Amino acid sequence: MATPRLNSVKRIEQQFHTGEEPVMVMCSDVNIYVCKYMRSSATAFKLACEFIGAKLAKAWQLNSPDIALVHIHPNHWEKMNLSHNLSAPSIGFCWMDGVVDITPSTYAIVPATPEMLGQLMKIALFDFWVANEDRNANNANLMYDVAQEQLVSIDYGCIFNTATFESPLSQLTTTDTILWSDLFSHLLKGADRQSILVIADRLRVNYEDCIQQSRSIVAEVLADMPQDWKVPSTVVSEKMCQLFDSQWTSQVWENFTECLNENIG
């Protein structure tokens, strides 16, 4: 499905004081989006990673905010003291109500059930596959949807080993991942070792399906990525091809299971 292209309809409502300084704005579909934008004239590799990661997360059927490409009207930047490219679209993540950011002080609100553990293990495997170096014990990049009882995966700007397009993918280490976190330890309380291995067995079958679903959207990703971001489609295509290399996918699974075993004791 093609990525929606929207326009802002009113002035930016809020700026978040995090690394990428995203902004909140209402858009032409009458939804609110948290938008990350091109901050200079340089090639926007991290925006490309956000876009690719969000698309692949949906292919994996992870619970992740819907995205759109958002043109923020120049007048709507009023009073925002930010460097930005006025013509290039931002990537917008649809605002979700009823969610809680997972932090070192809030992770215990997530129920310690096998279902929650399975969700986190799948997110962890996804991160191993896309080499996401930004979801770890200190920075979960997760929210918890209280009503739906689901983990919500966010933030993909550091996939491909922190937006490294010029070098081959490299494996994560245990301490680089969400498996090395208080949240994972908390969720382990709701399952014994045998239950964890059953979840892993199911995930092994699902892994192959997720890879095939991801492969089917590569053309869509290449077609939808804004040219204004100045990321050559050949570079993106070559990088995405590495994800589907049989040696890479096999090594990812081996690494994931080794790290899993290290952390379940």
MARNULO-164374 format. One line per field, with one value per residue: residue in three letters; x, y, z of N, C-alpha, C, O, CB in turn. Coordinates in steps of 0.1 Angstrom, whole numbers, plus 5000, padded with zeros to 4 digits. Glycine has a CB too. Layout:
# residues N
type	(ALA,...)
nx	(X,...)
ny	(Y,...)
nz	(Z,...)
cax	(X,...)
cay	(Y,...)
caz	(Z,...)
cx	(X,...)
cy	(Y,...)
cz	(Z,...)
ox	(X,...)
oy	(Y,...)
oz	(Z,...)
cbx	(X,...)
cby	(Y,...)
cbz	(Z,...)
This chain:
# residues 265
type	(MET,ALA,THR,PRO,ARG,LEU,ASN,SER,VAL,LYS,ARG,ILE,GLU,GLN,GLN,PHE,HIS,THR,GLY,GLU,GLU,PRO,VAL,MET,VAL,MET,CYS,SER,ASP,VAL,ASN,ILE,TYR,VAL,CYS,LYS,TYR,MET,ARG,SER,SER,ALA,THR,ALA,PHE,LYS,LEU,ALA,CYS,GLU,PHE,ILE,GLY,ALA,LYS,LEU,ALA,LYS,ALA,TRP,GLN,LEU,ASN,SER,PRO,ASP,ILE,ALA,LEU,VAL,HIS,ILE,HIS,PRO,ASN,HIS,TRP,GLU,LYS,MET,ASN,LEU,SER,HIS,ASN,LEU,SER,ALA,PRO,SER,ILE,GLY,PHE,CYS,TRP,MET,ASP,GLY,VAL,VAL,ASP,ILE,THR,PRO,SER,THR,TYR,ALA,ILE,VAL,PRO,ALA,THR,PRO,GLU,MET,LEU,GLY,GLN,LEU,MET,LYS,ILE,ALA,LEU,PHE,ASP,PHE,TRP,VAL,ALA,ASN,GLU,ASP,ARG,ASN,ALA,ASN,ASN,ALA,ASN,LEU,MET,TYR,ASP,VAL,ALA,GLN,GLU,GLN,LEU,VAL,SER,ILE,ASP,TYR,GLY,CYS,ILE,PHE,ASN,THR,ALA,THR,PHE,GLU,SER,PRO,LEU,SER,GLN,LEU,THR,THR,THR,ASP,THR,ILE,LEU,TRP,SER,ASP,LEU,PHE,SER,HIS,LEU,LEU,LYS,GLY,ALA,ASP,ARG,GLN,SER,ILE,LEU,VAL,ILE,ALA,ASP,ARG,LEU,ARG,VAL,ASN,TYR,GLU,ASP,CYS,ILE,GLN,GLN,SER,ARG,SER,ILE,VAL,ALA,GLU,VAL,LEU,ALA,ASP,MET,PRO,GLN,ASP,TRP,LYS,VAL,PRO,SER,THR,VAL,VAL,SER,GLU,LYS,MET,CYS,GLN,LEU,PHE,ASP,SER,GLN,TRP,THR,SER,GLN,VAL,TRP,GLU,ASN,PHE,THR,GLU,CYS,LEU,ASN,GLU,ASN,ILE,GLY)
nx	(5008,5006,5024,5006,5003,5004,4993,5002,4978,4976,4994,5025,5022,5037,5070,5093,5118,5140,5165,5162,5145,5117,5084,5050,5021,4989,4973,4961,4944,4930,4942,4967,5002,5035,5063,5094,5120,5138,5168,5189,5207,5220,5223,5196,5199,5191,5164,5156,5161,5142,5119,5122,5124,5100,5082,5090,5086,5058,5054,5063,5042,5043,5032,5030,5032,5011,5023,5030,5038,5046,5040,5049,5036,5053,5045,5036,5057,5062,5076,5091,5123,5141,5164,5156,5144,5125,5111,5113,5095,5084,5087,5059,5045,5017,4998,4992,4967,4963,4987,5017,5050,5077,5100,5129,5116,5089,5085,5074,5047,5039,5022,5035,5034,5032,5023,5030,5058,5063,5057,5077,5100,5097,5100,5126,5140,5134,5149,5175,5176,5173,5195,5193,5205,5196,5177,5176,5188,5189,5173,5144,5127,5100,5065,5036,5005,4978,4950,4948,4966,4993,5026,5043,5062,5086,5106,5131,5154,5180,5185,5202,5228,5230,5223,5243,5253,5273,5288,5288,5262,5264,5265,5245,5255,5248,5244,5236,5209,5173,5170,5187,5178,5158,5131,5129,5138,5118,5096,5103,5096,5070,5071,5083,5114,5109,5085,5095,5112,5093,5079,5101,5104,5081,5084,5106,5095,5077,5095,5106,5083,5080,5102,5097,5074,5085,5103,5085,5077,5097,5099,5079,5088,5110,5098,5082,5099,5108,5124,5135,5149,5173,5186,5201,5183,5195,5214,5198,5184,5205,5213,5190,5189,5208,5196,5181,5198,5208,5228,5231,5205,5205,5226,5216,5195,5209,5225,5205,5193,5215,5219,5195,5195,5217,5205,5183,5192)
ny	(4988,5022,5049,5073,5107,5137,5170,5196,5212,5232,5253,5240,5221,5212,5206,5179,5173,5155,5134,5137,5159,5159,5170,5178,5178,5186,5170,5168,5147,5148,5138,5136,5139,5128,5142,5136,5153,5166,5180,5194,5203,5180,5145,5126,5101,5090,5096,5080,5055,5055,5054,5030,5012,5015,5006,4979,4969,4969,4950,4928,4925,4938,4958,4990,5025,5039,5054,5084,5106,5138,5171,5199,5230,5261,5283,5271,5265,5285,5302,5281,5273,5259,5241,5233,5217,5232,5223,5195,5165,5155,5126,5112,5099,5085,5097,5080,5072,5064,5051,5042,5054,5032,5030,5029,5033,5027,5002,4980,4981,4966,4936,4906,4882,4852,4860,4887,4884,4869,4889,4907,4892,4888,4914,4919,4900,4911,4935,4924,4914,4937,4951,4970,4994,5009,5002,4992,4984,5009,5025,5018,5023,5017,5015,5010,4998,5002,4995,4977,4959,4956,4957,4984,4992,5016,5042,5040,5050,5041,5017,4993,4993,5019,5036,5031,5030,5025,5003,4967,4949,4943,4921,4924,4927,4911,4930,4951,4950,4947,4924,4925,4938,4954,4952,4928,4909,4912,4903,4877,4865,4856,4832,4798,4781,4761,4771,4794,4784,4771,4794,4805,4785,4787,4813,4809,4797,4817,4837,4831,4836,4863,4874,4868,4883,4908,4910,4912,4939,4955,4969,4987,5003,5015,5029,5047,5063,5096,5116,5140,5136,5128,5103,5079,5056,5033,5028,5023,5001,4982,4980,4970,4946,4931,4923,4901,4882,4848,4839,4860,4860,4835,4837,4858,4845,4825,4841,4855,4834,4825,4848,4850,4826,4832,4851,4840,4822)
nz	(5000,4991,5006,5025,5016,5031,5043,5066,5087,5105,5128,5142,5171,5192,5203,5207,5230,5223,5207,5179,5178,5172,5159,5167,5149,5134,5107,5073,5072,5095,5117,5142,5140,5149,5138,5120,5104,5076,5084,5074,5044,5037,5028,5038,5056,5080,5081,5059,5070,5091,5076,5061,5082,5096,5076,5073,5098,5098,5079,5093,5109,5134,5161,5154,5150,5125,5094,5076,5048,5053,5044,5059,5062,5054,5070,5092,5108,5124,5151,5158,5166,5148,5127,5094,5064,5042,5019,5017,5024,5057,5078,5092,5122,5133,5159,5189,5212,5247,5254,5270,5276,5277,5302,5324,5348,5344,5332,5346,5345,5324,5318,5331,5312,5291,5265,5263,5266,5243,5223,5229,5223,5196,5186,5194,5178,5153,5155,5156,5130,5113,5122,5144,5164,5184,5202,5234,5268,5280,5265,5254,5233,5230,5235,5256,5249,5267,5266,5245,5253,5242,5231,5216,5189,5182,5165,5143,5133,5136,5124,5103,5115,5128,5106,5087,5055,5038,5045,5050,5067,5102,5130,5160,5194,5226,5246,5232,5228,5234,5248,5269,5292,5319,5314,5298,5317,5336,5322,5319,5343,5340,5327,5323,5315,5295,5284,5272,5253,5236,5227,5212,5192,5178,5169,5152,5129,5121,5115,5090,5074,5079,5067,5040,5036,5040,5019,4998,4998,4990,4965,4968,4989,4977,4957,4971,4987,4994,4969,4977,4999,4991,4991,4973,4952,4944,4964,4986,4977,4974,5001,5013,5001,5014,5037,5030,5023,5024,5041,5059,5071,5084,5102,5118,5131,5145,5162,5176,5190,5206,5222,5234,5250,5266,5283,5295,5312)
cax	(5000,5014,5024,4998,5010,4995,4997,4998,4966,4977,5008,5031,5016,5047,5083,5098,5132,5148,5176,5158,5137,5104,5074,5037,5013,4977,4974,4949,4935,4925,4950,4979,5014,5048,5071,5108,5121,5151,5173,5199,5207,5228,5215,5188,5200,5183,5150,5154,5160,5129,5109,5124,5122,5085,5076,5094,5079,5044,5055,5064,5030,5046,5024,5039,5023,5010,5031,5026,5048,5039,5045,5046,5036,5063,5040,5033,5069,5063,5080,5100,5137,5147,5169,5148,5143,5110,5104,5113,5085,5088,5080,5050,5040,5004,4997,4984,4962,4963,4999,5027,5064,5084,5113,5133,5106,5075,5084,5067,5033,5036,5020,5045,5026,5038,5019,5039,5072,5064,5058,5091,5110,5096,5106,5141,5144,5133,5160,5187,5175,5176,5207,5189,5214,5191,5167,5185,5184,5188,5165,5136,5120,5088,5054,5027,4991,4971,4937,4950,4976,5003,5038,5043,5076,5088,5119,5139,5165,5194,5186,5214,5239,5230,5223,5255,5249,5285,5294,5279,5255,5271,5256,5244,5259,5237,5242,5230,5196,5163,5171,5196,5170,5149,5118,5129,5139,5105,5086,5107,5089,5058,5073,5094,5123,5102,5076,5103,5116,5081,5078,5112,5101,5070,5090,5115,5086,5072,5107,5107,5072,5082,5112,5091,5065,5093,5108,5074,5074,5109,5096,5070,5096,5119,5090,5076,5108,5110,5136,5140,5158,5186,5192,5199,5175,5205,5220,5188,5182,5217,5213,5179,5192,5216,5187,5176,5209,5206,5239,5227,5193,5208,5235,5208,5188,5219,5229,5194,5191,5226,5217,5183,5200,5225,5197,5173,5199)
cay	(5000,5034,5057,5085,5120,5146,5184,5201,5221,5242,5255,5230,5222,5208,5200,5170,5176,5143,5135,5142,5170,5158,5180,5173,5186,5181,5169,5169,5136,5152,5130,5142,5131,5132,5142,5138,5161,5168,5191,5202,5199,5167,5133,5122,5087,5085,5096,5068,5043,5056,5050,5016,5004,5015,4997,4965,4966,4965,4937,4918,4926,4944,4969,5002,5036,5042,5065,5092,5116,5150,5184,5209,5243,5270,5292,5263,5264,5298,5302,5269,5277,5246,5240,5223,5219,5236,5216,5181,5160,5148,5113,5114,5087,5088,5097,5069,5075,5053,5044,5047,5051,5022,5035,5021,5035,5023,4989,4970,4981,4956,4923,4895,4870,4846,4868,4899,4879,4866,4901,4914,4884,4891,4928,4917,4893,4921,4943,4916,4913,4950,4957,4982,4996,5020,4997,4985,4985,5023,5032,5008,5027,5009,5020,4999,5001,4996,4990,4966,4950,4953,4965,4993,4995,5030,5047,5031,5058,5035,5004,4993,4997,5033,5043,5029,5025,5022,4990,4955,4947,4935,4915,4930,4920,4909,4942,4961,4947,4947,4912,4929,4949,4951,4948,4914,4902,4913,4894,4863,4860,4850,4820,4790,4779,4754,4780,4803,4776,4770,4807,4806,4776,4794,4824,4804,4795,4830,4844,4829,4843,4877,4877,4868,4895,4920,4910,4916,4953,4963,4978,4998,5011,5022,5038,5057,5071,5109,5120,5152,5131,5127,5090,5072,5044,5022,5026,5017,4987,4974,4978,4961,4932,4924,4918,4889,4872,4837,4838,4870,4856,4824,4842,4865,4835,4819,4852,4858,4823,4826,4859,4846,4816,4839,4860,4833,4815)
caz	(5000,4990,5019,5024,5016,5038,5045,5079,5086,5115,5133,5150,5184,5203,5199,5217,5232,5222,5198,5165,5180,5164,5162,5166,5140,5129,5093,5064,5074,5108,5127,5147,5137,5154,5125,5119,5092,5070,5092,5066,5030,5036,5026,5050,5057,5091,5077,5051,5080,5098,5066,5058,5094,5098,5066,5075,5110,5094,5072,5103,5118,5147,5165,5152,5145,5110,5090,5064,5044,5057,5041,5069,5055,5060,5080,5104,5116,5132,5165,5160,5164,5144,5113,5087,5050,5040,5008,5018,5034,5069,5080,5103,5129,5138,5174,5195,5225,5256,5254,5280,5272,5286,5307,5336,5359,5340,5325,5354,5342,5313,5324,5328,5306,5279,5254,5263,5263,5228,5216,5230,5216,5181,5184,5195,5165,5142,5157,5151,5115,5107,5129,5150,5175,5193,5212,5244,5282,5284,5255,5249,5221,5231,5243,5260,5247,5279,5263,5236,5259,5232,5230,5204,5185,5176,5163,5135,5126,5138,5118,5095,5123,5129,5093,5079,5042,5030,5049,5052,5080,5112,5140,5173,5206,5236,5254,5223,5225,5244,5256,5280,5298,5330,5308,5295,5329,5342,5315,5321,5355,5337,5319,5326,5304,5285,5277,5264,5241,5228,5220,5202,5181,5169,5162,5141,5117,5118,5110,5075,5068,5080,5057,5027,5035,5038,5005,4989,4998,4987,4954,4973,4997,4968,4949,4979,4994,4988,4963,4983,5010,4985,4993,4960,4953,4942,4977,4994,4972,4978,5015,5016,4996,5024,5047,5025,5020,5033,5052,5070,5079,5092,5112,5127,5140,5155,5171,5184,5200,5215,5231,5242,5260,5276,5291,5302,5323)
cx	(5009,5013,5015,5007,5000,5001,4994,4986,4966,4991,5012,5026,5027,5059,5088,5113,5140,5157,5173,5149,5124,5094,5060,5028,5000,4978,4961,4940,4928,4931,4962,4991,5026,5057,5086,5111,5136,5157,5184,5198,5214,5218,5209,5188,5191,5168,5147,5153,5147,5118,5110,5120,5107,5078,5078,5087,5064,5044,5056,5052,5033,5036,5032,5030,5023,5018,5025,5038,5041,5047,5040,5047,5046,5058,5037,5045,5071,5066,5088,5114,5144,5153,5161,5147,5128,5104,5104,5102,5091,5082,5072,5045,5027,5003,4988,4980,4963,4975,5008,5041,5070,5098,5117,5124,5092,5074,5075,5052,5029,5034,5030,5038,5034,5035,5028,5054,5073,5065,5072,5101,5109,5102,5121,5146,5144,5145,5173,5187,5179,5188,5203,5197,5209,5180,5175,5180,5181,5178,5156,5130,5107,5077,5045,5013,4983,4958,4939,4960,4987,5015,5038,5057,5076,5103,5128,5151,5179,5194,5198,5226,5241,5232,5236,5252,5261,5292,5284,5273,5264,5262,5256,5250,5247,5234,5236,5215,5186,5163,5180,5189,5162,5136,5118,5130,5126,5096,5090,5100,5076,5059,5084,5103,5116,5092,5083,5107,5105,5079,5088,5109,5091,5076,5100,5107,5081,5083,5108,5095,5074,5092,5106,5081,5073,5099,5098,5072,5086,5106,5088,5079,5105,5110,5085,5086,5110,5123,5143,5150,5172,5194,5190,5192,5184,5211,5211,5185,5193,5217,5202,5182,5200,5208,5182,5186,5208,5216,5235,5215,5196,5217,5226,5200,5197,5223,5218,5192,5202,5224,5205,5187,5208,5216,5186,5179,5199)
cy	(5012,5042,5070,5097,5131,5160,5188,5211,5232,5243,5243,5232,5220,5203,5191,5171,5162,5144,5142,5154,5170,5168,5173,5183,5179,5181,5169,5157,5137,5143,5138,5133,5137,5130,5144,5144,5162,5181,5199,5198,5186,5156,5128,5107,5082,5086,5083,5056,5043,5050,5035,5008,5003,5006,4982,4960,4962,4952,4925,4917,4930,4955,4981,5013,5036,5054,5072,5101,5129,5163,5194,5223,5253,5278,5284,5260,5276,5295,5289,5273,5264,5248,5229,5227,5221,5228,5201,5176,5154,5134,5115,5100,5091,5087,5086,5073,5062,5045,5050,5044,5042,5027,5026,5023,5030,5009,4978,4971,4971,4943,4913,4882,4864,4854,4880,4895,4876,4878,4907,4905,4886,4904,4926,4910,4903,4930,4937,4916,4926,4957,4970,4984,5005,5015,4988,4988,4999,5030,5022,5011,5018,5017,5008,5005,4994,4989,4977,4955,4945,4962,4972,4996,5008,5032,5037,5038,5051,5021,5005,4998,5012,5040,5042,5022,5020,5009,4979,4955,4939,4932,4924,4921,4919,4922,4953,4960,4948,4935,4915,4941,4944,4946,4933,4905,4901,4903,4879,4857,4853,4837,4812,4787,4772,4762,4790,4796,4773,4783,4808,4797,4781,4805,4820,4802,4808,4839,4843,4836,4858,4882,4878,4880,4907,4921,4915,4931,4962,4973,4990,5008,5020,5033,5050,5067,5085,5112,5132,5148,5128,5113,5082,5059,5031,5018,5019,5003,4978,4970,4968,4947,4924,4918,4904,4878,4860,4835,4848,4865,4844,4828,4850,4856,4829,4829,4854,4847,4822,4836,4856,4836,4822,4846,4853,4824,4800)
cz	(5000,5003,5016,5024,5021,5039,5060,5077,5096,5120,5142,5164,5195,5196,5211,5218,5233,5210,5184,5166,5171,5168,5160,5158,5135,5113,5086,5065,5088,5119,5131,5145,5144,5142,5127,5105,5088,5077,5085,5052,5027,5034,5039,5052,5069,5089,5068,5060,5087,5089,5064,5070,5097,5088,5069,5088,5107,5087,5081,5112,5132,5149,5164,5147,5130,5106,5078,5060,5045,5052,5051,5062,5062,5071,5093,5113,5125,5146,5168,5156,5160,5130,5106,5072,5047,5029,5010,5028,5046,5069,5093,5109,5136,5153,5179,5209,5234,5257,5265,5275,5282,5289,5319,5348,5356,5335,5333,5352,5331,5320,5321,5324,5294,5266,5252,5260,5248,5220,5216,5223,5201,5178,5184,5183,5154,5143,5153,5136,5108,5113,5135,5163,5186,5203,5222,5258,5286,5276,5248,5236,5219,5239,5247,5258,5258,5275,5255,5242,5249,5234,5216,5201,5178,5173,5156,5128,5128,5133,5109,5102,5123,5116,5086,5066,5034,5034,5051,5066,5089,5123,5153,5183,5216,5242,5245,5221,5237,5253,5269,5287,5310,5325,5305,5307,5336,5335,5316,5334,5352,5329,5324,5314,5292,5277,5268,5251,5231,5220,5209,5190,5172,5162,5151,5128,5112,5111,5095,5068,5068,5069,5043,5026,5033,5024,4995,4988,4994,4975,4959,4981,4987,4960,4958,4986,4987,4982,4970,4995,5005,4987,4980,4961,4951,4956,4986,4990,4976,4993,5019,5012,5006,5034,5043,5021,5030,5044,5063,5078,5088,5104,5123,5136,5150,5165,5181,5195,5210,5226,5240,5253,5270,5287,5299,5313,5320)
ox	(5018,5002,5018,5017,4989,5013,4983,4985,4958,4999,5004,5027,5026,5059,5087,5120,5146,5158,5180,5145,5121,5094,5059,5028,5001,4983,4950,4929,4922,4924,4967,4990,5028,5060,5090,5105,5145,5152,5188,5189,5215,5206,5216,5177,5185,5161,5136,5145,5141,5110,5100,5112,5102,5069,5069,5083,5059,5035,5052,5051,5027,5032,5040,5020,5033,5020,5017,5046,5031,5058,5028,5058,5047,5065,5036,5044,5081,5060,5092,5117,5153,5147,5159,5150,5120,5091,5094,5101,5103,5073,5077,5042,5027,5007,4977,4988,4963,4975,5007,5044,5068,5106,5110,5124,5084,5063,5070,5045,5017,5042,5034,5036,5042,5044,5033,5060,5083,5072,5077,5110,5120,5109,5128,5157,5153,5152,5182,5198,5186,5191,5210,5195,5216,5175,5179,5169,5173,5174,5159,5127,5104,5081,5045,5009,4981,4956,4932,4961,4989,5013,5034,5064,5068,5112,5133,5157,5188,5203,5204,5234,5251,5241,5240,5249,5260,5301,5272,5279,5271,5252,5266,5251,5238,5222,5232,5209,5191,5157,5179,5195,5159,5129,5109,5123,5122,5088,5082,5099,5072,5049,5095,5099,5118,5092,5078,5107,5107,5076,5085,5112,5092,5072,5101,5112,5082,5080,5110,5097,5071,5091,5109,5081,5069,5099,5101,5065,5086,5110,5090,5077,5106,5115,5083,5082,5113,5134,5155,5158,5182,5206,5179,5195,5182,5213,5214,5184,5190,5219,5204,5177,5199,5211,5179,5183,5207,5213,5237,5216,5191,5214,5229,5200,5194,5224,5220,5190,5200,5225,5205,5184,5208,5220,5180,5172,5204)
oy	(5014,5042,5077,5098,5133,5162,5183,5218,5241,5234,5237,5243,5225,5197,5194,5172,5160,5155,5150,5159,5179,5173,5164,5195,5167,5191,5168,5158,5127,5140,5146,5121,5149,5119,5153,5139,5159,5192,5209,5190,5181,5157,5127,5101,5071,5077,5077,5047,5033,5042,5028,4998,4993,4999,4974,4949,4952,4944,4914,4908,4925,4962,4984,5010,5034,5063,5067,5104,5131,5165,5197,5227,5253,5281,5290,5254,5277,5286,5287,5275,5259,5255,5218,5238,5212,5225,5195,5182,5149,5131,5118,5091,5100,5077,5084,5077,5051,5033,5062,5033,5043,5029,5017,5014,5030,5004,4969,4962,4967,4938,4911,4873,4871,4855,4883,4902,4879,4879,4912,4911,4886,4906,4932,4915,4903,4933,4943,4918,4926,4969,4980,4976,5009,5022,4977,4993,5002,5042,5017,5001,5013,5025,4997,5014,4982,4978,4967,4944,4934,4974,4967,5002,5011,5025,5027,5033,5056,5013,5016,5006,5018,5048,5052,5010,5013,5005,4982,4961,4930,4939,4930,4909,4928,4926,4964,4968,4949,4934,4907,4952,4932,4938,4926,4895,4891,4896,4871,4845,4845,4832,4817,4792,4775,4761,4793,4802,4773,4782,4813,4801,4781,4808,4828,4806,4811,4847,4853,4842,4864,4892,4887,4886,4916,4932,4921,4936,4974,4984,5001,5020,5032,5044,5061,5078,5085,5109,5133,5156,5127,5113,5079,5051,5021,5006,5010,4994,4966,4959,4959,4937,4912,4907,4895,4867,4862,4830,4844,4865,4843,4824,4850,4858,4828,4825,4856,4850,4819,4834,4859,4838,4818,4846,4858,4817,4792)
oz	(5008,5009,5007,5031,5015,5037,5065,5066,5096,5117,5149,5170,5206,5186,5222,5208,5244,5204,5180,5155,5164,5179,5153,5161,5133,5108,5092,5060,5093,5129,5123,5147,5145,5136,5135,5096,5096,5075,5091,5048,5016,5037,5049,5051,5068,5093,5069,5057,5089,5093,5064,5069,5101,5092,5068,5089,5113,5089,5079,5121,5141,5140,5173,5139,5123,5114,5071,5069,5038,5056,5052,5058,5074,5081,5104,5124,5132,5153,5180,5145,5168,5121,5111,5069,5049,5030,5005,5038,5046,5061,5104,5101,5145,5159,5173,5218,5229,5261,5268,5271,5294,5280,5323,5357,5365,5333,5327,5357,5330,5328,5309,5332,5288,5257,5241,5252,5242,5210,5206,5217,5194,5167,5176,5178,5145,5133,5146,5130,5099,5109,5132,5173,5195,5211,5218,5260,5294,5279,5238,5228,5209,5248,5240,5264,5257,5280,5257,5236,5246,5237,5206,5209,5170,5178,5161,5119,5120,5138,5107,5097,5120,5114,5079,5066,5024,5027,5052,5075,5085,5126,5156,5182,5215,5244,5250,5214,5248,5263,5278,5288,5311,5332,5308,5308,5342,5342,5315,5335,5360,5324,5328,5303,5281,5265,5257,5241,5219,5208,5198,5179,5160,5150,5141,5117,5100,5102,5088,5058,5058,5063,5035,5015,5026,5019,4985,4979,4995,4976,4954,4980,4990,4958,4953,4990,4975,4988,4970,4999,5012,4986,4976,4970,4957,4959,4993,4998,4980,4997,5027,5018,5007,5040,5051,5017,5042,5055,5075,5090,5099,5115,5135,5148,5161,5177,5193,5206,5222,5238,5252,5265,5282,5299,5308,5321,5328)
cbx	(4990,5009,5038,4988,5015,4992,4991,5010,4953,4967,5008,5046,5005,5041,5094,5094,5134,5139,5182,5151,5144,5099,5075,5031,5021,4964,4982,4953,4942,4910,4954,4978,5017,5052,5065,5116,5115,5151,5178,5213,5213,5236,5224,5174,5215,5186,5146,5166,5172,5126,5111,5138,5129,5080,5081,5109,5079,5038,5066,5077,5022,5060,5017,5051,5028,4995,5045,5013,5054,5037,5041,5055,5021,5069,5027,5027,5081,5050,5068,5094,5143,5137,5184,5133,5149,5109,5112,5127,5076,5084,5090,5038,5051,4993,4992,4992,4947,4952,5006,5024,5072,5085,5111,5147,5106,5070,5098,5070,5028,5048,5006,5054,5012,5034,5005,5039,5075,5052,5047,5094,5108,5081,5101,5144,5136,5120,5161,5187,5162,5164,5218,5173,5227,5185,5156,5200,5194,5201,5173,5125,5129,5090,5046,5029,4987,4968,4929,4955,4969,4997,5051,5034,5081,5083,5126,5130,5166,5198,5173,5212,5252,5240,5219,5265,5242,5295,5302,5286,5241,5283,5260,5229,5272,5241,5255,5237,5195,5149,5177,5211,5161,5148,5115,5142,5150,5099,5086,5122,5087,5049,5074,5090,5136,5094,5067,5115,5123,5069,5079,5125,5097,5058,5098,5122,5074,5067,5120,5106,5059,5087,5124,5083,5057,5105,5112,5062,5070,5120,5089,5059,5106,5125,5078,5068,5122,5106,5134,5129,5153,5195,5185,5213,5164,5216,5225,5174,5181,5230,5211,5166,5200,5226,5175,5167,5223,5206,5253,5224,5182,5216,5246,5197,5181,5231,5233,5181,5190,5239,5215,5173,5207,5234,5191,5164,5194)
cby	(5000,5042,5061,5086,5124,5141,5193,5208,5213,5240,5268,5229,5212,5197,5211,5155,5184,5130,5122,5131,5183,5143,5192,5171,5191,5188,5157,5171,5122,5151,5116,5146,5130,5123,5153,5125,5175,5169,5186,5199,5210,5165,5122,5128,5083,5094,5108,5066,5044,5070,5058,5013,5010,5029,5001,4964,4977,4976,4937,4921,4913,4949,4967,4999,5049,5044,5060,5101,5113,5151,5188,5208,5250,5279,5298,5250,5262,5306,5302,5257,5284,5235,5236,5222,5207,5250,5219,5176,5150,5156,5101,5122,5082,5079,5111,5056,5080,5044,5043,5040,5065,5008,5050,5026,5049,5032,4983,4972,4995,4955,4918,4892,4874,4832,4872,4906,4867,4858,4911,4915,4869,4890,4938,4909,4881,4929,4948,4902,4908,4959,4958,4982,5001,5031,4989,4989,4979,5029,5040,5004,5025,4995,5031,4994,4997,5007,5000,4970,4938,4954,4956,5006,4983,5041,5051,5025,5071,5036,5000,5001,4991,5038,5057,5021,5035,5033,4993,4942,4940,4944,4901,4934,4925,4899,4947,4960,4933,4950,4901,4933,4956,4963,4956,4911,4908,4927,4898,4862,4872,4859,4824,4776,4771,4742,4788,4808,4763,4766,4819,4802,4762,4798,4833,4791,4786,4837,4839,4814,4839,4881,4867,4855,4896,4919,4896,4909,4957,4953,4970,4992,5003,5013,5031,5050,5064,5120,5123,5160,5119,5138,5082,5070,5043,5025,5039,5025,4988,4980,4991,4966,4933,4934,4927,4891,4879,4824,4841,4883,4852,4813,4851,4873,4824,4815,4865,4859,4810,4828,4872,4839,4805,4849,4870,4825,4818)
cbz	(5012,4978,5022,5035,5001,5052,5035,5085,5087,5127,5141,5149,5186,5212,5196,5213,5244,5219,5196,5158,5176,5165,5153,5181,5128,5134,5089,5050,5073,5108,5122,5162,5122,5166,5116,5122,5094,5055,5105,5072,5021,5048,5019,5050,5059,5104,5069,5041,5090,5102,5053,5054,5106,5097,5052,5077,5121,5086,5062,5111,5117,5148,5178,5143,5150,5106,5086,5066,5030,5072,5026,5082,5056,5049,5075,5100,5106,5130,5175,5152,5176,5144,5113,5093,5041,5037,4995,5023,5027,5082,5081,5100,5140,5131,5179,5196,5225,5253,5240,5294,5272,5279,5311,5340,5363,5330,5324,5369,5337,5303,5321,5341,5302,5277,5254,5276,5272,5224,5221,5245,5219,5177,5194,5207,5162,5143,5171,5157,5111,5108,5119,5154,5170,5185,5205,5242,5291,5283,5245,5259,5209,5237,5236,5275,5232,5289,5255,5223,5265,5218,5231,5206,5176,5185,5176,5124,5132,5153,5110,5081,5117,5139,5095,5087,5034,5031,5063,5049,5078,5117,5143,5177,5212,5246,5260,5209,5219,5238,5248,5275,5288,5340,5296,5286,5339,5341,5300,5323,5364,5330,5304,5332,5308,5291,5287,5272,5245,5236,5230,5209,5187,5178,5173,5145,5120,5130,5116,5072,5076,5094,5057,5025,5048,5049,5001,4992,5012,4982,4943,4982,5006,4958,4943,4990,4996,4998,4948,4989,5017,4989,5005,4953,4942,4932,4983,4993,4956,4974,5023,5010,4982,5031,5049,5013,5022,5024,5046,5063,5069,5084,5107,5119,5131,5147,5164,5176,5192,5208,5223,5233,5253,5270,5283,5293,5336)
